[in-house]
Amino acid sequence: MSSWFMYVVRCCDGSLYTGITTDVDRRVYEHNYTQRAARYTRARRPVKLMYSTDFPDRSSASKAEVKFKRLSRQEKEAAIDCEAT
């Protein structure tokens, strides 16, 4: 059984992009170098991984993604800073 991850990247314009994947390193590479990147990040390269956390299944990761996306910008930055320390 594979783990799923919720991840947050910072785009070159300072904006944040949140997604889910089974392989964070591959997904960040795709965001930076391939056409498999989300349209949003293709226009804002390069991106830098700011945060990731694992979940036992896709459903849990998706729920965490939705919850994170509902936060204000300030709350998102605080959450990222909290996890980085």
PEDADA-V298181 format. One record per backbone hydrogen bond with DSSP energy under -1.0 kcal/mol. CO is the residue of the C=O (numbers start at 1). NH is the residue of the N-H. E is the energy in kcal/mol with one decimal. If there is no record, write none. Layout:
co=(CO;CO)
nh=(NH;NH)
e=(E;E)
This chain:
co=(4;5;6;7;8;8;9;10;11;15;17;19;21;23;24;25;26;27;28;29;30;38;39;41;44;48;51;53;55;57;58;59;60;61;62;63;64;65;66;68;72;73;74;75;76;77;78;79;80;81)
nh=(55;21;53;19;50;51;17;48;14;11;9;7;5;27;28;29;30;31;32;33;34;42;43;44;12;10;8;6;4;61;62;63;64;65;66;67;68;69;70;71;76;77;78;79;80;81;82;83;84;85)
e=(-3.2;-2.0;-2.0;-2.2;-3.1;-1.6;-2.5;-2.0;-2.2;-3.0;-2.7;-2.8;-3.2;-2.2;-2.7;-2.1;-2.5;-2.4;-1.8;-2.7;-1.7;-2.3;-1.2;-1.4;-2.1;-2.8;-2.6;-2.3;-2.3;-1.8;-2.8;-2.3;-2.1;-2.2;-2.4;-2.2;-2.6;-2.6;-1.2;-1.5;-2.5;-2.5;-2.1;-2.2;-2.4;-2.6;-2.5;-1.9;-1.6;-1.0)
